[in-house]
Structures are given as C-alpha cells and as structure tokens.
Amino acid sequence: MIFYKNGKWHICTEKVHYTQHGEEITQYVGSEGHDWWVDFEQKWEHTEIIEFIPVEATQEQLDRLEEVNQLSIKEGFGYECSRYVEYGIFPEGFNHVLRPIQILKEQNEQDAYLVDNDFRLSLVELGVSIDDL
Amino acid sequence: MAWDNAVVTNNGVAMLQQVLAGEVLTLDWAAGGTGTVPPSSLMAQTALKEQKQNFAITGAANVPNGKKISVQITNVGLMAGYLLQQVGIWAHVGNSPPVLFAILQDNTGIAIPSGSEVPDFAMNFYAVIDFSNESNFNLIVDPSALVTLGELNEKLANLETKEGAQAKANTAEANAKAYTDAHEQKAAPHSGHETPSGAQTKANAAEANAKGYTDTHAGTKNTHGVGSGYYIAKTSRSDQLPAWNDVQGKPSNFTPSAHKSTHASSGSDALTPSDIGAETPAGAQAKAEAAAGAVQVQLDAHVSEIATQDKAGHIRLSDIPLPTIATQAEAEAGTNNTKFMTPLRTHQAIDSKVRIVDNNMLELNVDGELKTFLLTYVAFIDNTNAPGPKYAIAGSWDAGFFGEVSASELISGDALASLVGISQGISQHSTAGWLKFAWQGKILFVAKKTFRYSISWDHINSANAVYGDKTVKIGGLTYKVRLLKGASQDPTGAHGGAICHGSEWNRLMLPIHQEAINKNWVDPNSVESDIPVWSHNLGAGNQGMYTDEDILTHYDYGSGSRSWCQEVAEKATFRISRGYYGVSFSNSSTSSSTDAYYGWRPCLELVP
C-alpha cells in the first residue's frame, strides 16, 4: 500500500487491475508510477490493463504512515510497513523495524489501562459504584 | 448363377479416365469372397465383403466395347470351403498401387469346396469390362494358374501331328538334294570354282611379288614397326654389318677391374711421387722447418710488445689500479662520476628517491622533497565498451571484481523489469545500481540489491529471464538477462552444502563480503575453503568490505533478501535461493512462492 521515494514512504494513490497471460491481477502502483504501467502494457501483448483504481486512504492509515516516516525507516521494508499502514499489523517477533512504534503503542495501552484501573479503585474507595456514574 | 450385380468401382472409373488420357491400365489379380453388399453400394467398395482367396487372371480378349477377362477359380490350398458371392478384380495405372477395379456379386453364389473335399476343383469365370479397345491396356497373367481341360483341348487342337511334321521334313530333304545335284553338274569357271592352271598362274605371281619386296626392304626400326627400346641388327647382308656407331643402346662407360697392385712400388707399372705431383719426404721436411721459422719470428715480435695508452700490448695485473666504491652518501647524492656502484649502493640510491609505503603509497623524492602518492592496484583491464570501471580491483578474468556501476550508467530495476516483461512483485531499490564482475572471460553485472520482492521464480521464468535466453539492448550493447547460478550443478539434489561450491554466487558475491576476511560464514558448509578476499572500500563493513545490509543478503535489512537462482533443488518444483541469513546462506523453496523474502536480483551478461 506504500512505496519509498525521495527518502520517505508514500501512500499508493491507485491500484492497477490488469490481465496477464489470461490471469486477472490487481496490485498497487508503487514507486514505478502510473506511466510505467501504461508503457508496460504497450510493450507487452500478454498484458492488458483493465483499469486504474483510485486508492482512498483512511485517516488511521495516514496516521500510521506518519508514524512510519517518523522512524526514518529505510527503503527495503515495504512489506512490513505496508502491512502496518494498511492493516495496523506489526511483524512477528521483537526484532523488526516497527518495534519502536509497537512499544510506544503497547506503553500507551498499558498507561490507559492503569489510569482506568486506578480510577476504578478510587471510586471503590469512595463507595461509588461505576454503574452510578 | 446370376452375377448381374457387376460394376466398375469408383476407383476403377477414375482409372479408366486416366486410361482415356493415355495412361496404361494393368490388371493385377482377382480375388473371391463371401458376403454381399447392397447393389447401390457396389461402386463405392474398395475391398470385398469378406475376402477368402486370390485368383489368377488367365487371359483377356477384346469384345465389342470392352474386354472379356478370364479368371480361373481353383481350390488349391483352400483349407475350408465357402460360398463364393463376390469376385473382385484389382488393377493399377502407372506407378499407383493396385486398387479394386471391378466387383461382381451374386446373392446365390457358388459353393467352392475345400482342397481336401474335392481335389483339383477348377472353373473359369469370365467378366466383361466395358471400355474402349483402343485404350492402353496391360494384363498380368499369373503363371501359376492351372489349365482347365477345356483350355488344354483347345490348345492341343491347334498343334501339328507327328505324321504331318514327318511328311513336311521329307519334302524339304528331297528339294535340297535336287538343288545340290544340279549345282555339282555345272562346268567351271563359274561362281565358286577355279581351274588348276588359273590357280597356278596366281600363285607364281604372288611369289615373285614377295621376293621383290623382301630384297628392297630397308632395315630400319621404323620400317619394321619396332617400338622404342628394341633394335634391328643389319647382319643379313654384308653391306649392312653394323659399325660401332650403329650399335644402339650400348653403355657409354665401362668400369675397369681393380689393378692397384700393378702401380705399387714393386708392381709392374710402379708410380713415382713426381708421376702424381706428390712431395718427397725430404722436400716436405724442408718446407715444414721453413714455416716454423717464420712463425717464431712473428711470435718473438709479439712477446716484446708492451701496452701503452694508445697501443695494444701486454700489461701486468699489478699495473691495474683497484676500483674505488662510492659511499652511501655519494650514491644517494648521485654527483661523483669516478667511483663504482655496487648492488647495495644502487639499491640505496634508488630507495632515497622512490619507495613504496604500506603497499599502497608511493613516496617520491622530487627536488629533495618527499611527496606521497596513493597507489591503486589494477588487477586487469576491461577493454570492452561495457559501462562502469575499466580497471579491475581484484581477481582475474576468470573471476574478478571491477566495482560498482550506477543505474544511470547501465539501467534501473524498473526499466529492466519493463524491458523484459516482469510486473509481478513490488519494486524496490530500483536505482541501487550494479556490481561489475568478470566471470570466465565475460563481463557480468549483478544487481547490488534485489529490484523486486514478493516475486516467484515461475514469474521470472515466464519472462524467459532465468537462463539467459532473453537478450536486451542497453546503450547499444547486448546483454543476456538471467539469474545467477547459486550451485555448481543443476539439478542440485540438495538445498545447500557442497553443491554451492564453485558456483557463480560463491565465486563472485562472497569474495566482496566482509566475511571473506575471517571466513566466519553463516553457512560454512555451503562455502568452499578457497574463497579469496577481493579488497575494496565500497562497503560499510570490515576494511571497507560489503555487509549483508550493503548487498541485501539478510532479512534484517528488508524484503527480498533471498535471491532466486537458476537451479532446480531437491524437488523438481523447488529452486535454489541464496541469502536470507547472510550472503553464504543457501536454501530452496517452491518455485511459485511469492513470499516477501524472495527477490529478483537480475544478472546482465554482456554479449561480446
């Protein structure tokens, strides 16, 4: 869903839907760009573009893209970054380029949980039921 | 027996048309069979319903508007009787193979007994074929055909009787005798007879002619017609006895017999020294002494010659002065022109002017000041017009490294993908550039990093870009587009280990990696022991060598770290890949896999 160009990651703005050797394929238009596909279709009889499909990124996806770019992740990690930006999925394990974001998110979740838990305990100590609120 | 269903087949009609056009029709054989077909289908038949036996065609006679063909039917060799309901006739035109020409059919048929039931069964069958007498027509008569009684009687009726022949012979003999007797009574001369006197006259004339010719006959070789190498001796007449010069073919030299003893000192014809111009012993002694005296005079004169500055002569060793060796200071100064230089002084003099430091710097004394120059080692030179460095950093033409070539000098990954028709996978590192190698006398460019990931081997192969079968033109030069060989055999039978030793990947990608320095390979079994170190400073690793990150051969540094290679691995559907845990790592996977780990690292082989 994203590609690397000029030192940062970008959201793909469109997908290309095409047939090649009779098989229908849809994939993001990446760093190669729209014109590369048009030229490719003209060069090769085995490929016929059916349509270019615009991609509308959600705000969550744009937010995650911003997080990725803040980490200055180098080119070559398109697979991991795309999965995170598109679906919010982190790579497995603890040794990956998105680990700082993952740690931050886990920390925030934990902080929120602790605050919530503390609040609940305070209510209990005051003799107020959460259902009364 | 009706046999009224008789037709010339469609094939026969076609042959008759050819006959009318001038071709020759040849009847080959007939055959009999049992079973029938509807009359309307007869012309289309190409074989009998159920053929039982072959028949001989014994004759053919002209009848109005056609041929009457005689077919002899016998049961010779027929093991079982049958009902003859179809008779077919095979013929051919020109060189064509025989086909069913005509077919006759009778629903009632004729019972043909077997040879054991009725020996010597025979009958004639006649078929009239309606076509022009003027047509070209051949008939093959089977010589094995049996003769029927009727045919035999017909032939015998035409034979001459014994009595008739005798009467004709007697008449001829009487006529011959009468003619001979009449001829004998005729008087000579007449044709064939000569009188005695006439014969004698002719004989006398012939004898006289022969004598006259012989007496005047010249005796030369040519007259007698004798060939070269033979000679005629003229001895039959006294005036032709051969003179010495007339003897032909005689030898020109005669070898004398040995007679040395007659010329010896005590021989009958002894020779003296003066006879043969020889010197006497006393004369020889006198001449030798005279010569020795002359030499003595010359020698005495030479011994007395003493060498001077401008004259050759004798000189004593004690008169020659010993050489003076220059000091180190004099040698380094280089100003004295009378002292000698030893090898040591020569070395010291050169060393003071120029010297190599740390094997990569040159210190040069320029007008008394030492100036340092950084040296670049040139292993060999690329004299092709291929882009990138011309001077090799290390190795040889067999396997060597020139350095890096930018995408702008050669081609980007995206442009190459478009050029070869590869769209699968996701583009990355399109402008990472190329590594330039020499390999077995050829120039190879290998992508520094994989240009696409999530791409299958099958997809690369569908673009014909695995084995170098596809060529592209870049900058006026032609390149084969292929993958590197990750193993030294194909199929490999394994996913790593010794099968990788000596492969293109090992001999090119490993010597430029920092692990080549200490041989601390991640996958040591897949690496042979003699991987060289091609020192360079293009990488970020130890001593400037490449790291796995530099050339994307470890998954920690991004997608596509497993580079697809050419070879079939331990299964027919598996292919070798190199990288993933490090540059030396070898593994295999199904060729259709599009995992993000897999990458396209093309190799461009310059076509000379």
Interface residues (C-beta under 8 A of the other chain):
Chain A: F3 Y4 Y18 Q20 H21 I25 Q27 Y28 G30 S31 E32 W36 W37 D39 F40 K43 W44 H46 T47 K74 E75 G76 F77 G78 Y79 E80 N95
Chain B: D414 A417 S418 L419 G421 S423 Q424 I426 S427 Q428 H429 S430 K449 Y453 S454 S462 L552 D556 Y557 G558 S559 G560 A596
